Amino acid sequence: WVSDSRQIIFDREDLDFNSDIFLLDTEGGKDGAPSEPVNITRHPDLDTSPRLSRDGKVLYFLTEREGENF
């Protein structure tokens, strides 16, 4: 959970076994409809285990990004 207790950050694996980091606003959109999670890493390598710094200003995570990515 983000410190505002409104958003949650999580990782999710897709059908190609790639994992990305997502942000979800639990209060939904302006019209009250549920919001969709937003992919904030959007990278072809694995991104997992998101964590926030104590002050909530820095997001860090594990990744398999290394060298050149084609």
N, C-alpha and C positions, 0 to 999 in steps of 0.2 A: 504494500500500500504506500502511496505517496503521503507525505505528512499532512496534506489537506484532507485526508480520509475521503476524498471524492474520486481519485483516480487510482488505478492499479496498473503496475507494470509487470509483464509476464513474458515468458517465451513460449512459442507454439511451433510444432513441427508440421510441415505440409505433407502432401502425398508423395513428394519426391525425397522425403526424409531430410529436408533442409529446415533448420530452426532459425527463426527470427525473433526479435524483441518487439513487443506490442504495448501500446498505451491505450487504456480503456477508461472513458469518463463514465462513471457509474450513475450519474444523474441524467444522462441522456441528452437529446438535442433540445432545441428551442421549443419544438412543438410537443415535447414530452415523449417522443418516440425514443426507443432504445438506441444508443449510439453504437456505431461499429468500431471495433478495435482498429487502431492506426498502427501500421507497420513502421516503426521508426528506424530500423536498421536496413531493410531492403537490400540485402547482400547475398550473393550465391553461396557463400561459405557459412558454416554453422555459427550462430550467435546464441549463447545460452546463459543461464544463471544471472539475470539482471539484479543489481543492487544499487541502492542510492546511498550517497554519503550522509553522514549524520544531519547535516543542515539541509539535505534534500536538493542541493544545487547541482550535484554531479552524478550522472548515471554511469556505472561501469558494469562490464559483463565479460564473460569468457567468449573467445572467438577463435576460429581456425584460420583467420586471414593471415597469409604469410606470403611474402614475395610478390611475384607477378600474378595477377588474376586475369584469366582470359575469359 
